[in-house]
Amino acid sequence: MSSLQSSGWRAPVGCPDHIRFIVEKAVNSYPPEWLEEPISGEVFSSIEECQNRLIAYSLSQGFDIVVTHSTRTPNISTTFSCVHHGKETKNWRQLPRTVEKDEEGNIVGERKRNLTVVR
């Protein structure tokens, strides 16, 4: 059971007991306003501060973010996306959805295995 004050952020029902305290401590270490939904027009002193703000919000909501695009010149800009990148896994190499095999079970297509890792 957590010793956090009741006014702090609480892990949702279903969060495993062995990580509940760790998650609550991590989320409550951020400024409380960072746990609210991001709004257009927020100003940050650095990309890292913006990323930390988005990490705080996403952690409190049960998802994670990744950097999908970043430039340093001519203007510094970064694009963040959900770690799942939408509803489907990215297929950068344009591989078929499943492994293609001949009658003898030999792999004949470009995809060598069906196992794909999606966080």
ZILINCOR-V146021 format. One record per pair of residues at least 12 apart in sequence whose ideal C-beta (glycine too) atoms are under 7 Angstrom apart, sorted by the first residue. I is the first residue (numbers start at 1). J is the second residue. D is the distance in whole Angstrom. If there is no record, write none. Layout:
I&J&D + I&J&D
//
This chain:
2&20&6 + 2&21&5 + 2&24&5 + 4&24&5 + 4&28&6 + 8&24&7 + 8&28&5 + 9&24&6 + 9&27&5 + 9&28&5 + 9&35&6 + 9&60&6 + 10&24&6 + 11&23&5 + 11&24&5 + 12&62&7 + 26&59&7 + 27&56&7 + 27&59&6 + 27&60&5 + 30&56&4 + 34&53&5 + 34&56&4 + 34&57&6 + 35&56&6 + 35&57&6 + 35&60&5 + 37&57&7 + 38&54&7 + 38&57&6 + 47&76&7 + 47&78&5 + 51&80&7 + 54&80&6 + 63&82&6 + 63&83&7 + 64&83&4 + 65&80&5 + 65&81&7 + 65&82&6 + 65&83&6 + 66&81&6 + 66&83&5 + 67&80&6 + 68&80&7 + 68&81&4 + 83&119&6 + 89&116&6 + 89&118&5 + 95&110&5 + 95&111&4 + 96&109&6 + 96&110&7 + 96&111&5 + 98&111&7 + 98&114&6 + 99&111&5 + 99&112&7 + 99&113&6 + 99&114&5
//
